Amino acid sequence: MRLHIFLSYPGPVSAAIEVHGLVKQYGNLSAVGGIDFSVPAGTVFSFLGPNGAGKTTTTEILEGLRRRTSGDVEVLGLDPWTDGAALHRRIGVIPQDFRFFEKITAREAIEYYRALFHTDVDPARLLAQVELLDKIDARFDTLSGGQKQKLGLALALTNNPEICFLDEPTTGLDPHARRAIWAVIRSLKGEGRTVFLTTHYLEEAELLADRVAIIHHGKIIAAGTPAEIIRANGRPERIEVAGPPELATYLEQHLDRPVAVENGRVSVELADKSDALKILGAIEASGLPWDSFQTSRDTLEDVFVRLVGQMDDGALKQETPR
Amino acid sequence: MNFRHVAADFRVVMRSYLRNPVALFFSLIFPIILIALFGLIFSATGSGPVTVEVLNLDHNSPVSREFLAALNNTSVVKVNVVSDTTVSPSNFASWLGKNDDPVGLIVPDGFAANYRNGTPTNLTVFTNPSDAASSGTVLGAVQGVANGFNLARACSGSVCAPVIGYTSENVGSQVYTYIDYLIPGLIGFSILTSPMFSMVDIASSYRKDGIFRELSLTPLTRAEWLLSRITWYVALTFVTAGIMIGAGVYLFSAHVALTLGLVPFLIVGPFFFVSLGMLAGTVAKTPESAALIGNIITFPMMFLSGTFFTVSSFPPYLQTFAHVLPLYYVIDGMNQVMLFANMSRALADLAVVLVAGLVVFALAVRLFKWRDE
């Protein structure tokens, strides 16, 4: 079944990316099995999925690097495959694991792109924007992984793009470098650019993205704002305490609702805010030892793991001969 | 075709190359090593006496025999008298040209009588201008022996004028030493190997590293990219050829003509092989198979196109094979302009390489893909 996502956005915002019924097949293997989504201009859209889900294939189709089998794709109103040359002047792309000419410095790399794109961007200003100014005269082969990625980002901005495609830009980077890339992504949005971000760090998507879509086995299994996805697919907010299994039994009898025990922690779902006092009262009334009280809610990662897990379990059951 | 793009890419290629010590070694030092090595192996004629072919027109007179014996005794030359029935004085020069040791001496008719009478008489020494070492040896020896004879002759009256002199003539421009053939051959060798090996590698490794993918997202076209590489290898070929000619002339007194006719070959040659390397690297699916295809194309040409040995010295079936190798036409063309001044044959060679180059360039641009289907 195809899941249609309708993104409502305040004001007359045109879509930067429109995808309808996109299919990509490699021989008999279906990498993307008919997906639909749209990305409003000026927003950060995050495309999530486990490895091999169809993220990179979809992204490369949008970038005009790969031909689609069928479906309609428009990026900035252009067909990425047939209007690739026109599109490439208006988008910026940073692939995973960005590689460049090894003996060329950061400044020379930007001067090279500047000549190709016929722009007059200042290398120093661009490198300052991605926090790489101190490496302006360093050759590419002397840069660290994070610095290489930042140079990729700077090069993708040489043509002042309307859409930035970032394919797992922080994979393999240390926490500091990752935060630096996040800051740049926020500034891109601040400048009114559309950002298409693929990642498998769910916290990254939750922090940066206005909208996310989760793709698995070539199908979109959830889409919306991170909050919407968590609300629709996550468990309700819970009260958790550390305590013995008997506590769970006691609470189940006295509260008349499901109580879970996991890793020595007892958790009870909250129906509404006033529920919290009632639950804590019951815990105290049990007379059993308890400790380290906290409330918890599902993160996008929890939802992602559950959704992907459910789908894989379902797929396994279907494949098992009866 | 936007030449600003070509120029921008050319700067990147040039900087990458100039900052790579291995690449610099192979384009600047390796040519000198090649010339020195092959020059020393195949044209080591410095030791041992120089054989002088002598045509004695003085009917074996005692004085002429004495003179030749004295010459032989210098031990720097070895006199080999040839019969005047074998060769006539008028075609002695061209006969020498076909000889392995193209150095000769003619003792004129009446040599003994003139020597006795004190009438000046001239020996004729034939030397090969492309072999300065043996020419110098022979001229020095003849002069030394003649001086001795002039001093030993009793002076008539108070005047003691030298009687025996000599004039020197060139054997003829058709005489070349191995080093003369070696220079165009080795220039051809570097026109072949330098672009082939690196383009095959670039075509597959840039694809693997995603650099073509990066470039496909810029306005740079494949033809512009290839043209920038071709331009770089043409520039490199000019430098390498200059080094090789310089080393050949300086180390081995090579005899090559530096004509403008060489220029088209130094352009069309790299044009063909950069395109061919790109085509080979494109057809291959992995860097390993690319290297294999590159080697299969390169190695037969490396040895069988007249690089180290002239094709005319091959057995006939190998000569036929050489004629289907594009490098043969590059090297033959350079031989024609640098050695034989045979411009019409050079033009035919050039046309073959140019047409082949255009076909391979078109194929490479068409088949080589920035992006996947």
Interface residues (C-beta under 8 A of the other chain):
Chain A: E60 E63 G64 L65 R66 R67 G84 A85 H88 R89 I91 V93 P95 D97 F98 R99 F100 F101 E102 K103 I104 E108 E111 Y112 Y113 A115 L116 F117 H118 R139 L155
Chain B: R4 H5 A7 A8 D9 R11 V12 R15 S16 R19 N20 D209 G210 I211 R213 E214 S216 L217 T218 P219 L220 R371 D372 E373
